[in-house]
Amino acid sequence: MSEKSSVPGPTVLAPYLDAVTSVFHPIAHPLVNASNRFNAWKENFGLVQPGTVEGLTREISQVHLANWFFEGARADVSKVISANPAFQLQHSFALGGQSGGKYNFGAIWTNNQTFLQGGVDGSGAVTMRANQNWDRRNTTKIQGQLTSEAGRSMLQAEHDILGDHYSVNLKTINPGVLDGTGIHIGSIFHSLSPRLSAGFETVVHSQSPGAFETATSWMAKLTSLPSASSLASAALTPVGQAPIPMPFNPSWTATAQLQSTGNIQTTYYQKVSDKVDVALDFQTVFQPESMMGPAKRDAVATLGAKYDFRLATFRAQLDSTWKVGMLLEQRFTPAFAFLVGGEIDHKKNTSRFGVGIMIESSSMTQEEMIAAGMLQPV
């Protein structure tokens, strides 16, 4: 004889569900209606997806040399194992500069939802990075570094939420699971009009249990009007699916940030043409008097430009401290590129130079590379 299930059937639960619905419906129904009316009211303003706080000055970093310039000599050799999913091995060699001499071996594996990257250098330090796109709106990112040097190992986890008109980022660095220590960061960025977005970022630093230090920065972004194609992107979404929140690419962007220390950063980016981008960055440095030194008040303005040629990219930069820099990436073939850069500090009478090569090989056949879009058919 089979035992009777102890879980009530639908006929048993129905009276209870009806009772719960009858109790909460008078409360939930007005809230739902108010939320729907508020969303419809926002849609009338033509709001857009503003991007994230982390990407507020992404156009500036693509033009200026801070993330691209290197000193000494370097060589990057990569080998493509497969295209779908993408799997690539990398060897990086660096000589001279502040690092002296360095070697790094890394690997990348990625598909439409997952990105995995790992590496180890000559000193034994291990780094990793993983991104997971759960759906069109939610992405989780993890970064880590393990090294024998005291205080250099770290773990960072964050989650991005992209709404139709806003973005939310939650981040934690070296979190203490039991005592809550670590650095915890939360940010919200919201579109206020088709051209204006604003938000804030709060940092909570806890060095010991129960001791917290907070700091909040405010930011705003003003852009050119979005194009008709970007406004119509939601209309192109298949019926029955949620719209894809996609930040549009404006022809110009101006940003402003007020940090908790009182420092101000403003930027301006202009896409002059399909091949020329110009970016201006202005930062103030207010440092109160302390045991480390006297009070400091300073400001630095940096102007940079990027030129994209058919097989080359040239970046040039000049700042108010009389530093002049340039970096040229010349690609002779799809698998070989040569880099040369230099920087002269006229105020300190110093200079830095760097040369490098990038070589990419593949174990795939020519037919496989054409099918993957890596080569154009002859």
N, C-alpha and C positions, 0 to 999 in steps of 0.2 A: 504494500500500500504506500503510495507516494505521500510525502509530508505536505501539508498545506503551507503555502507561502505566508510569512508573517507580514509582508508588505501589503498595505491596503490597496485594493484595486481602484480603478477610476471611479467606479460608482460610489465607493466609500469616501474618496477624497473630494468628490464634486461639491458636496455641501460646504466643506471647509474652504475650498477655493472660492466659491461664490460669496461666502461670508467675508473673506479677506478682501476680495475685489470690491464688495459693497462698502467696506470700511474705508479703503484707501482711494477709491475712485474720486470722491469729492475733493480730496486733497491733491491727487496726482493730475487730474484732468486740467485744472486751471494752470498748473505749473507747465505742463506739456504745451498747452495753448500759448502761454506767455513765451516759452522758448521758441516755438515756431514763428510767432509774430516778430520776435526780436531778430531771428535769423533772416526772415523776409525783409525786415527793415534794413539790416546790414547789406543785403544784396542790392538794394537800391542805390548804394553809394559806389558800386563798382569796385569793391575791395579786391585785392590780389593776394597771392601767396608771397609774403615779404622775404622769405629765406630765414636763415638762422642767425643768432647772435654771433656764432663762431665764424660765419661766412660774411659778416658785415663789411669787412675790408678785403674780401677775396680778390676783387679786381685789382686793388692796389698791389697785393702780394704777387700777382701774376706779372706786373710790369716792373716793379722795383727789384733791386738785386739782392735783397736780404736773404731770400730763400734759394737763390740761384748761384751766387758768387762763391768761388772756392779759391784757396791759395795753394800753391805748389803744383804738383802733378798728380793726375788721377786717371784711372782707366776702369771703365765699366764694361764687363763682358757678360752677355746674357744668352741663354739658349732656350728656344721655345720647344717644348716637348709636345704639347697638344694645344689646339685652339678652342675646343669645346668638349669639356670644360677647359679653360685656359690654365696651363701649367708651365711655369717658367723657372729656370735656375739662373742665379746671378752671382757673379764674382766682381768685387769692387776692390781696387787697389788705390791707396793714397800715399803720397810721399811729399814731405815738406809741410810748411804751414804750422799751425799750432798743434796738430795731431802728430807731427813727426813722421811716422810711418804706420800705416794701418791697413789691415785686410779684413774683408767681410764676405761671408758666404750666406746667401739667402735664397729663399724659394717663395713663389707666389702661386696660389691656386684659387681660382675664382669661377663662379658661374653667375647666373642672373640674380640669385638670392644671397650667396655667401661669398665672402672675401677673406682669405687666409694668407698671412704673410709671416715669415719667420726668418731669423738670421742669427749668426754667431760670428764674432770677430776674433782677431788673433789673441786677445787677452782673455778669452773665454766668456765674455759677456753675451748673454742670450736675450734677444728681443723678439716680441711677438705682437701681432695685431690681427684682430678678427672683427668683421662686420657682418651682421645678419639682418637682412630685410625681411621682416615677418609678413608685411603686407605693404600696400601703397603708402601707408602713413606712419609706420612704426619701424624704427631701426635701432638695433643694439650694437654698441661698439665696445671692444675691450682691447686695452693695450697693456703691455707688461715688459719689464726689464729685470733681469736677474744678473747681478754682478758681485764680485768679491769685494769691491770697494764699499766701505761703510757709508750708509746713507744714500747710495745711488740706485738701489733696487726699488722698484715701484710697481704699482698695479693701479690701473685706471679703468673704470667702467662707466658707461654713459648710455642714455637712451634718448632718442629724438622722436618727437611727435609732430607731424606736419598736418595742420588743419587747412581748411580752405583759405583762411585769412590770418592764420597765426602759426607760430612754431614754439614748441616747448622743449627745453633740454634739461635733463637731470644728470649730474655727473658727480662721481665720488673718486677721490684719489687716496690710495693707501688706507682704505677704511678699516676701522677696528670693529669687527662684527659684534663683540661682546660689550665693549665700553663706549662705542660710538665715536671714537677718535678718528682723526683724518681731516681731509679737506673736502667739503661738500658744496657743490655749486648748483644753483638753479637759475634758469633764465627764461623769460617770456618775451616774444617779439610779435607785435600785432600790427596789421595794416589798418590805418585810420582813414585813408582815402586812396584813390588809385595811384597817388604819387608819394604819400607820406606814411611812414611806419615808425613806430616807437616801441621801446621796451626797456627792460632792466635786467641786471644780473646780480645776484646776491651770493656772496662767498661766506661760508661758515667754517671757521678754522678751529679745530679742537685738538690741542696738544696733549691734554690730559682729561680724564673723565670729569664731566661736569663743568669744565672751563671752556667757554665759547667766545670767539671773536668774530664779529660779522662786519662785512663791508659790502656796500651796494653801489653799483655803477649804473648810470643812465645813458641811453643812446637813442639816436634818431637817424632816419635815412630819408632823403628826398631824391626822387628819381624823375627821369623823363616819363611822359605818358606811355603806358603799355601799348604795344601794337595790337591791331585787330586780331591777329592770329593767336596771341597769347590770351586775349579775353575770350576767344572762341574755343580754347582747348578743352574746357569742360563739356562743351556741346559735342565734341568729337568722341567723348567717352561712350563705349557701348552701353546700350540700354540694360539696366539691371545691375550695373557696376557703379561703385563710388567714383566720383571725379578724382582725377589724379592731381594733387596739389603740386604745381610746378612753378617755381619762381621764374619770372620773365627776365630777359636780358635787355636792360635799358641802354639807350645810347649815351647817357651820362648819369652819374650817381654822386651825391654829396652826403657825407655822414658826419656825425658829431658824437663824441663820447665825453661824459663827465665822470671821472673816476672818483672813488671815495677819498683819495688823497688830495683832491682838488686839481689834479692834472687834467688837461683838456687835450683831446686829439680830434682834429678835423681832417677830412680827406675829400678829394674831388677827383673823379675819374671821367674821362671823355673818350669815347670811341670816335676818332676823327674819320676813319674810313675802315674798310674791311681789312686793311693791312697795318694800320697805325693806331696805337693806343697811347694816351697820355695820362699820367697820374700825379697828383700833388698831395703831399702829406705834411701836416703841421702839428707839432707836439710841444707842449710846455712841460717843463721839469721843475716842480716845486719841492724842494727837499728841506725840511726844517733842521735847525741846528741840533746836533746830537754829539755823542761821544766819538762818532766816526768822522766828524768834520763840521765845518761851519755851514750855515744855511746857504742854499743854492737856489737861484732862480734863473732859468735859462729856457730857450726855445730853439727848436730845430725845424727847418722847413726843407723838404726833399722833393725835387721834381725829377720825374723819370719818364722815359718813352720806350715803347716797344715797336719794332718794325718786323713784320712777317713777310719774308720773301718766299719765292717758290720752294727753295730748298735750304733756307736759312732763317734764323731768328736773331735779331740784334737788339740788345737792351743797352740804354745809356742813362746815366743818373748824375745829378748835381745837387748838392745840399748847401745849406747856409754856413756850414763849417769849412767850406772850400774843399770838400771831397768830390772828386770827379772819378766816375767808374764806368766800365763798359764790359759787356760779355757778348761774344759772338758764338752761336752754334751753327756750324756749317755742315749740312748733311750731303755728302757726295753720292751715296747710294742709300736705299732704304735700310741697309744693314750696317752702315758705317757713317759716323759723324765725328767732327773735330771741333773742340771747344777751346777758346782762348779768351782770357779776361784780364783786366787790370784795374787798379785803383790807386789814385794819387791823392795824398792828403797834403795840400799846399800849406796849411797852417802848421802842421807838425813836421813837414818836410820828410815824409815817409811814403813808401809805396808798397804795393802788393801785386803779385802777378800769379796767374794760374793757367795751365794748359792741360788738356785732357782729350781722351778719345772714348767713343762708345761703339762697341761692336755687338751685333746681334746675329746669332746663327739659329738654324732650325733643323730639326731632324725630320720635318714633314716634307713630303714631296711637293713639287711645284703645283700639281693639280690640287692637293689638299690646301695649300696656302691660298690659291685662287678661290677655292670654294669657301674658305673662312674669311675672305675679304682682305687678306694680308698682302696680296699682290694683285695687280691689274692684269687681266688677260692681254696677251700680245695681239 
